[in-house]
């Protein structure tokens, strides 16, 4: 069952209101209770002072009869006020003592007593009257029935409780309306977000009229849409480039096969056709393998089987494999610098080879290529420089994109399908590094960096290992 934010907010508002109303009502109730009992004590003290004066002016038995008569007159007919005098001489006594459980002690001279079988308390105070004449020292007790006060407090408490309950219900109902009104911008955002689709992926959420709490959320969502839009655009471009790259060898294969089938061919001619087709199949295989490698890199796979090696040795090893292409292009290579790093030698060799192939394709005969290995703040940069025309900033920005080729290189597109530098970028990311391109003073430099100790790669690999282990996916990245 889906939980409603509006209902949750209404319930929280009602709960907070109930707490506030309860605390306020409790404070009012205690204030009224103290006020009523303070007035009752003041009234009781006034009666007690009058009774004390009456008892003090009775020094003998004759006048004590007058005291008894006055005390009876002070006792109302409803028996709400009680007087009791006790002492060692039975002749100077009056009334009956009040017995019961002491409920509360209020100051030095006041007590609340609950008589047996009664639902209400009695407020009592006592004074010692000094001896005078024949009368010894006696103790005067004055008590007042609290029935009216307690009944009033009970009625007040019931009414207050009902008001708190009704107010809480009213707050819950009103907050339901208020939260719906307050969440209206969120509802609008939901409707706008639901309209985003591949057909109108340029649409963005309006943030100009949103409250501050939702502005950041909408901006983040728009940022996510922007990134998705760019990724979708790259995917469309990638698909178009893939179709373009695959169409050429497929068209050649179909054309050669159709020509071969138009009439009878000799074995030599069929062999030549098959040889040409094999070259196109080989090209298709290279493109598919490169695409699969880049796809694994996009899924966040990292280089494994790391070994600490001399990067200069790896560069020189690749130059041995490229000796013939370099001789055919009449190019020379100089290698400068050295550093050791933890790398996957197969992947690094592939990236270095692609850098040299790129330099060979864009260098004039007789030029000298420069390979540089330089440590840089926990990383090592491997770069290949070749003389050439300055690269346009737009070209430098997209040079490592897939299937991107400089216009002048289209003539050798049968040898270059535009994934070489993309693979360099993927290898760099697998080793916790980045790629770069520089163009200055008639020299273009392409390169990448790798982490020296492999720590970023290991950390990323452990995270990827945990994720893919749960999903049952492969971990190893083959070169």
PLY file of the C-alpha trace (Angstrom):
ply
format ascii 1.0
element vertex 479
property float x
property float y
property float z
element edge 478
property int vertex1
property int vertex2
end_header
0.00 0.00 0.00
1.38 3.39 -1.01
1.71 5.91 1.76
0.48 9.45 1.11
2.71 12.37 2.05
-0.40 14.47 2.57
-1.84 11.96 5.03
1.48 11.64 6.84
1.81 15.41 7.17
-1.77 15.70 8.38
-1.17 12.99 10.97
2.04 14.68 12.13
0.34 18.07 12.36
-2.49 16.49 14.37
-0.01 14.76 16.67
1.93 17.97 17.25
-1.31 19.87 17.84
-2.45 17.22 20.32
0.81 17.54 22.25
0.66 21.35 22.25
-3.03 21.45 23.20
-2.48 18.85 25.93
0.44 20.76 27.43
-1.50 24.02 27.25
-4.63 22.45 28.74
-2.61 20.80 31.51
-1.01 24.14 32.33
-4.41 25.86 32.45
-5.85 23.08 34.57
-2.99 23.24 37.08
-3.19 27.03 37.17
-6.92 26.95 37.87
-6.47 24.22 40.48
-3.82 26.19 42.34
-5.91 29.34 42.16
-9.04 27.64 43.53
-7.18 25.96 46.39
-5.32 29.18 47.21
-8.67 30.97 47.53
-9.97 28.08 49.64
-6.92 28.37 51.95
-7.35 32.12 52.26
-11.02 31.69 53.18
-10.11 28.95 55.63
-7.40 31.13 57.23
-9.87 34.00 57.63
-12.37 31.73 59.39
-9.58 30.28 61.51
-8.43 33.74 62.70
-11.98 34.66 63.70
-12.40 31.38 65.57
-9.02 31.87 67.27
-10.09 35.29 68.57
-13.33 33.78 69.89
-11.54 30.95 71.69
-8.85 33.29 73.08
-11.52 35.45 74.80
-12.95 32.52 76.82
-10.75 32.08 79.95
-13.32 30.21 82.02
-16.07 27.64 81.65
-18.89 30.20 81.67
-17.55 31.99 78.65
-16.73 28.68 76.95
-20.43 28.11 76.49
-20.50 31.36 74.53
-17.59 30.10 72.43
-19.44 26.91 71.58
-22.51 28.88 70.56
-20.48 31.17 68.28
-18.66 28.27 66.67
-22.01 26.61 65.92
-23.20 29.84 64.36
-20.08 29.96 62.18
-20.75 26.42 60.93
-23.09 26.63 57.91
-26.13 24.43 57.64
-24.65 22.50 54.69
-21.79 21.38 56.97
-19.13 22.66 54.54
-17.19 24.31 57.39
-16.10 22.32 60.45
-14.63 23.51 63.78
-12.93 21.31 66.31
-11.23 22.25 69.59
-9.20 19.75 71.58
-7.26 20.07 74.82
-6.36 18.28 78.06
-9.43 19.62 79.92
-12.67 18.00 78.68
-14.61 21.15 79.63
-12.82 23.14 76.93
-13.53 20.96 73.92
-15.77 21.35 70.87
-16.84 19.33 67.86
-15.63 15.99 66.56
-12.26 15.29 64.98
-12.00 14.70 61.21
-10.34 11.42 60.35
-9.11 10.16 57.02
-6.11 9.67 54.76
-3.85 12.65 54.20
-3.87 13.30 50.44
-1.63 16.37 50.26
0.27 18.66 52.60
-0.08 22.27 51.56
2.34 24.40 53.52
3.07 24.16 57.22
-0.52 24.40 58.54
-2.68 23.03 55.73
-3.58 19.48 54.77
-6.00 17.77 52.41
-7.64 14.74 53.99
-9.89 12.18 52.27
-12.54 10.96 54.80
-13.48 7.27 54.58
-16.24 6.56 52.04
-16.07 10.04 50.51
-15.10 11.01 46.93
-14.01 14.49 47.94
-11.28 15.95 50.15
-11.41 18.17 53.22
-9.00 21.11 53.59
-7.78 21.50 57.17
-5.71 24.02 59.17
-4.89 24.16 62.87
-3.71 26.75 65.42
-2.57 26.54 69.02
-4.44 28.96 71.31
-2.38 29.91 74.42
-3.80 29.18 77.92
-5.83 31.91 79.63
-7.46 31.79 83.10
-8.94 28.37 83.79
-8.60 27.33 80.13
-5.45 25.43 79.27
-3.70 25.65 75.90
-5.99 24.16 73.26
-5.65 23.26 69.58
-8.17 24.76 67.17
-8.85 22.84 63.94
-10.81 24.46 61.10
-11.80 22.36 58.07
-13.55 23.17 54.80
-15.24 20.72 52.44
-13.60 20.75 48.92
-16.56 19.19 47.10
-17.48 22.31 45.12
-13.89 23.01 44.15
-13.20 19.45 43.04
-16.47 19.17 41.14
-15.63 22.38 39.31
-12.16 21.06 38.46
-13.62 17.78 37.19
-16.10 19.57 34.96
-13.38 21.91 33.74
-11.10 18.95 32.99
-13.82 17.15 31.01
-14.65 20.25 28.97
-10.97 20.93 28.41
-10.38 17.36 27.22
-13.29 17.58 24.79
-12.02 20.88 23.45
-8.54 19.41 22.96
-9.98 16.40 21.11
-12.20 18.55 18.88
-9.35 20.98 18.18
-7.03 18.13 17.24
-9.61 16.70 14.83
-10.15 20.15 13.33
-6.40 20.61 12.87
-6.15 17.19 11.19
-8.94 18.04 8.74
-7.64 21.52 8.01
-4.06 20.32 7.65
-5.26 17.80 5.08
-6.55 20.68 2.96
-3.47 22.81 3.63
-1.01 20.02 2.74
-2.83 19.32 -0.51
-2.52 22.99 -1.37
1.11 23.07 -0.24
2.00 19.96 -2.26
0.37 21.29 -5.42
3.81 22.28 -6.90
5.00 18.71 -6.32
1.94 17.39 -8.16
2.72 19.73 -11.03
6.32 18.49 -11.09
5.07 14.91 -11.27
2.85 15.74 -14.26
5.69 17.50 -16.04
8.09 14.65 -15.32
5.57 12.14 -16.66
5.54 14.01 -20.00
9.28 13.50 -20.56
9.83 10.84 -23.23
12.32 10.05 -26.01
10.19 12.08 -28.42
10.47 15.27 -26.31
13.54 14.65 -24.21
14.46 18.34 -24.44
11.64 19.18 -22.06
12.73 20.36 -18.60
10.89 21.03 -15.36
9.97 24.65 -14.68
11.80 25.90 -11.62
11.03 29.64 -11.65
7.79 29.34 -9.63
8.82 26.51 -7.32
9.31 26.96 -3.57
12.83 26.78 -2.20
12.42 23.22 -0.90
11.54 21.89 -4.37
13.80 24.13 -6.42
16.93 22.10 -5.68
15.10 18.82 -6.38
13.80 20.09 -9.72
17.23 21.47 -10.64
18.84 18.12 -9.84
16.19 16.33 -11.90
16.79 18.71 -14.80
20.51 18.03 -14.48
19.83 14.30 -14.65
17.64 14.85 -17.73
20.41 16.89 -19.32
22.94 14.13 -18.73
20.50 11.51 -20.02
19.81 13.66 -23.08
23.52 13.90 -23.83
23.97 10.17 -23.28
20.97 9.45 -25.50
22.42 11.75 -28.16
25.78 9.99 -27.94
24.00 6.66 -28.16
22.13 7.76 -31.28
25.37 9.02 -32.78
27.12 5.82 -31.77
24.42 3.70 -33.40
24.61 5.77 -36.57
28.40 5.48 -36.63
28.23 1.74 -36.02
25.75 1.36 -38.86
27.98 3.46 -41.10
31.13 1.52 -40.22
29.48 -1.86 -40.66
27.67 -0.88 -43.83
30.85 -0.38 -45.83
32.41 -3.86 -45.33
29.00 -5.51 -45.61
28.32 -3.67 -48.90
31.73 -4.72 -50.19
31.08 -8.34 -49.22
27.67 -8.33 -50.89
28.99 -6.60 -54.03
31.96 -8.94 -54.46
29.80 -11.97 -53.83
27.19 -10.81 -56.35
29.88 -10.18 -58.96
31.39 -13.60 -58.30
27.98 -15.22 -58.84
27.17 -13.49 -62.14
29.17 -16.02 -64.13
31.46 -18.98 -63.77
34.78 -18.19 -62.11
38.05 -19.96 -62.04
39.48 -21.32 -58.85
42.04 -18.50 -58.78
39.34 -15.86 -59.18
37.22 -17.44 -56.45
40.29 -17.59 -54.21
40.88 -13.87 -54.81
37.26 -13.11 -53.99
37.43 -15.14 -50.80
40.70 -13.44 -49.87
39.10 -10.02 -50.29
36.06 -11.14 -48.33
38.32 -12.44 -45.58
39.92 -9.01 -45.28
36.50 -7.43 -44.85
35.50 -10.09 -42.31
38.70 -9.33 -40.43
37.77 -5.66 -40.39
34.32 -6.53 -39.10
35.87 -8.69 -36.39
38.14 -5.85 -35.26
35.24 -3.40 -35.11
33.03 -5.82 -33.14
35.84 -6.68 -30.71
36.60 -3.00 -30.12
32.93 -2.25 -29.55
32.65 -5.11 -27.05
35.75 -3.87 -25.23
34.34 -0.33 -24.98
31.01 -1.72 -23.84
32.69 -3.52 -20.94
34.54 -0.34 -20.06
31.26 1.62 -20.03
29.88 -0.84 -17.48
32.63 0.24 -15.09
34.94 -2.77 -15.32
38.49 -2.18 -14.14
41.85 -3.59 -15.13
42.94 -6.73 -13.31
46.14 -8.82 -13.24
48.20 -5.72 -12.41
51.99 -5.96 -12.36
54.65 -3.39 -11.47
56.60 -2.73 -14.67
58.79 -0.11 -16.31
56.57 1.88 -18.64
59.54 2.78 -20.83
60.13 -0.94 -21.40
56.47 -1.38 -22.38
56.71 1.49 -24.84
59.90 0.10 -26.37
58.33 -3.36 -26.60
55.43 -1.92 -28.63
57.86 -0.10 -30.90
59.33 -3.46 -31.84
55.91 -4.60 -33.09
55.47 -1.32 -35.00
58.92 -1.37 -36.60
57.63 -2.17 -40.08
54.84 0.47 -40.17
57.34 3.05 -38.92
59.85 2.10 -41.61
57.18 2.23 -44.33
56.15 5.70 -43.15
59.83 6.77 -42.91
59.34 7.88 -39.30
61.73 7.82 -36.35
60.85 7.59 -32.65
62.59 9.00 -29.59
61.64 7.80 -26.10
62.24 10.02 -23.06
61.71 9.42 -19.34
60.72 6.36 -17.36
58.55 5.41 -14.38
57.25 2.28 -12.75
53.56 1.64 -12.19
51.10 -1.16 -11.49
49.33 -1.82 -14.79
47.85 -4.52 -16.97
50.62 -4.84 -19.56
48.31 -6.08 -22.35
45.95 -3.12 -21.96
48.79 -0.60 -21.71
50.42 -2.08 -24.80
47.17 -1.76 -26.69
46.77 1.89 -25.69
50.38 2.78 -26.55
50.05 1.00 -29.89
46.94 3.01 -30.73
48.75 6.27 -29.88
51.62 5.39 -32.23
49.25 4.28 -35.01
47.42 7.60 -34.70
50.72 9.48 -34.89
51.87 7.45 -37.93
48.65 8.20 -39.80
49.00 11.95 -39.25
52.73 12.45 -39.78
54.62 13.31 -42.92
57.53 11.05 -44.01
60.89 11.82 -42.47
59.47 13.25 -39.25
60.46 12.19 -35.72
57.88 11.04 -33.18
58.45 11.74 -29.52
57.32 9.30 -26.75
57.40 10.71 -23.21
56.88 9.01 -19.83
56.58 11.52 -16.95
55.41 11.07 -13.31
52.67 13.51 -12.24
51.30 13.57 -8.63
50.63 9.88 -8.08
50.08 9.23 -11.78
52.28 8.61 -14.78
51.61 10.31 -18.12
52.42 8.45 -21.34
52.33 10.74 -24.37
53.18 10.48 -28.08
53.93 13.69 -30.02
54.11 14.20 -33.76
54.62 17.31 -35.91
51.48 18.47 -37.62
48.98 21.20 -38.25
47.47 22.74 -35.07
44.30 21.02 -33.98
41.12 23.04 -33.78
39.70 23.31 -30.21
36.50 21.61 -31.37
38.56 18.71 -32.71
40.52 18.45 -29.44
37.25 18.33 -27.50
35.92 15.33 -29.48
39.12 13.60 -30.50
38.62 10.75 -28.00
34.96 10.21 -28.95
34.04 6.95 -30.64
34.14 6.86 -34.41
35.42 10.42 -34.46
37.97 11.09 -37.19
39.60 14.26 -38.39
38.28 15.07 -41.85
41.73 14.79 -43.43
41.98 11.18 -42.24
38.91 10.03 -44.14
41.10 8.95 -46.99
42.47 6.06 -44.96
39.18 5.18 -43.33
39.58 1.61 -44.56
42.43 1.30 -42.06
41.06 3.53 -39.35
37.51 3.01 -38.02
37.69 5.77 -35.38
37.89 3.65 -32.21
41.63 3.75 -31.54
41.69 6.84 -29.30
38.42 5.78 -27.66
40.17 2.58 -26.59
43.05 4.67 -25.19
40.55 6.58 -23.09
38.93 3.35 -21.88
42.31 1.87 -20.88
43.19 5.05 -18.98
39.92 4.96 -17.04
40.44 1.27 -16.24
43.75 2.28 -14.60
42.34 5.25 -12.69
43.68 7.83 -15.13
42.55 10.28 -17.80
43.39 11.25 -21.39
44.66 14.55 -22.79
45.55 16.21 -26.08
47.81 19.24 -26.58
48.60 21.25 -29.67
51.31 23.90 -29.61
54.29 25.07 -31.70
53.42 22.79 -34.59
53.41 19.66 -32.43
50.32 17.60 -31.51
50.53 15.45 -28.38
48.14 12.66 -27.48
48.45 10.79 -24.19
46.92 9.22 -21.13
47.75 8.72 -17.46
47.62 5.75 -15.09
47.73 5.49 -11.30
51.21 4.62 -10.00
50.24 2.24 -7.21
46.95 0.99 -8.63
45.04 2.05 -5.48
42.19 3.84 -7.31
41.90 0.88 -9.64
41.88 -1.61 -6.75
39.26 0.37 -4.81
37.03 0.66 -7.86
37.55 -3.01 -8.66
36.58 -4.11 -5.14
33.39 -2.05 -5.33
32.64 -3.44 -8.79
33.49 -6.95 -7.58
30.98 -6.72 -4.75
28.26 -5.37 -7.05
28.85 -7.88 -9.84
29.28 -10.73 -7.39
25.75 -10.15 -6.14
24.48 -9.91 -9.70
26.42 -12.98 -10.91
28.28 -10.99 -13.59
31.88 -11.59 -14.79
34.66 -9.54 -13.24
37.69 -9.97 -15.49
38.41 -7.52 -18.29
40.25 -9.20 -21.13
42.62 -7.09 -23.21
0 1
1 2
2 3
3 4
4 5
5 6
6 7
7 8
8 9
9 10
10 11
11 12
12 13
13 14
14 15
15 16
16 17
17 18
18 19
19 20
20 21
21 22
22 23
23 24
24 25
25 26
26 27
27 28
28 29
29 30
30 31
31 32
32 33
33 34
34 35
35 36
36 37
37 38
38 39
39 40
40 41
41 42
42 43
43 44
44 45
45 46
46 47
47 48
48 49
49 50
50 51
51 52
52 53
53 54
54 55
55 56
56 57
57 58
58 59
59 60
60 61
61 62
62 63
63 64
64 65
65 66
66 67
67 68
68 69
69 70
70 71
71 72
72 73
73 74
74 75
75 76
76 77
77 78
78 79
79 80
80 81
81 82
82 83
83 84
84 85
85 86
86 87
87 88
88 89
89 90
90 91
91 92
92 93
93 94
94 95
95 96
96 97
97 98
98 99
99 100
100 101
101 102
102 103
103 104
104 105
105 106
106 107
107 108
108 109
109 110
110 111
111 112
112 113
113 114
114 115
115 116
116 117
117 118
118 119
119 120
120 121
121 122
122 123
123 124
124 125
125 126
126 127
127 128
128 129
129 130
130 131
131 132
132 133
133 134
134 135
135 136
136 137
137 138
138 139
139 140
140 141
141 142
142 143
143 144
144 145
145 146
146 147
147 148
148 149
149 150
150 151
151 152
152 153
153 154
154 155
155 156
156 157
157 158
158 159
159 160
160 161
161 162
162 163
163 164
164 165
165 166
166 167
167 168
168 169
169 170
170 171
171 172
172 173
173 174
174 175
175 176
176 177
177 178
178 179
179 180
180 181
181 182
182 183
183 184
184 185
185 186
186 187
187 188
188 189
189 190
190 191
191 192
192 193
193 194
194 195
195 196
196 197
197 198
198 199
199 200
200 201
201 202
202 203
203 204
204 205
205 206
206 207
207 208
208 209
209 210
210 211
211 212
212 213
213 214
214 215
215 216
216 217
217 218
218 219
219 220
220 221
221 222
222 223
223 224
224 225
225 226
226 227
227 228
228 229
229 230
230 231
231 232
232 233
233 234
234 235
235 236
236 237
237 238
238 239
239 240
240 241
241 242
242 243
243 244
244 245
245 246
246 247
247 248
248 249
249 250
250 251
251 252
252 253
253 254
254 255
255 256
256 257
257 258
258 259
259 260
260 261
261 262
262 263
263 264
264 265
265 266
266 267
267 268
268 269
269 270
270 271
271 272
272 273
273 274
274 275
275 276
276 277
277 278
278 279
279 280
280 281
281 282
282 283
283 284
284 285
285 286
286 287
287 288
288 289
289 290
290 291
291 292
292 293
293 294
294 295
295 296
296 297
297 298
298 299
299 300
300 301
301 302
302 303
303 304
304 305
305 306
306 307
307 308
308 309
309 310
310 311
311 312
312 313
313 314
314 315
315 316
316 317
317 318
318 319
319 320
320 321
321 322
322 323
323 324
324 325
325 326
326 327
327 328
328 329
329 330
330 331
331 332
332 333
333 334
334 335
335 336
336 337
337 338
338 339
339 340
340 341
341 342
342 343
343 344
344 345
345 346
346 347
347 348
348 349
349 350
350 351
351 352
352 353
353 354
354 355
355 356
356 357
357 358
358 359
359 360
360 361
361 362
362 363
363 364
364 365
365 366
366 367
367 368
368 369
369 370
370 371
371 372
372 373
373 374
374 375
375 376
376 377
377 378
378 379
379 380
380 381
381 382
382 383
383 384
384 385
385 386
386 387
387 388
388 389
389 390
390 391
391 392
392 393
393 394
394 395
395 396
396 397
397 398
398 399
399 400
400 401
401 402
402 403
403 404
404 405
405 406
406 407
407 408
408 409
409 410
410 411
411 412
412 413
413 414
414 415
415 416
416 417
417 418
418 419
419 420
420 421
421 422
422 423
423 424
424 425
425 426
426 427
427 428
428 429
429 430
430 431
431 432
432 433
433 434
434 435
435 436
436 437
437 438
438 439
439 440
440 441
441 442
442 443
443 444
444 445
445 446
446 447
447 448
448 449
449 450
450 451
451 452
452 453
453 454
454 455
455 456
456 457
457 458
458 459
459 460
460 461
461 462
462 463
463 464
464 465
465 466
466 467
467 468
468 469
469 470
470 471
471 472
472 473
473 474
474 475
475 476
476 477
477 478
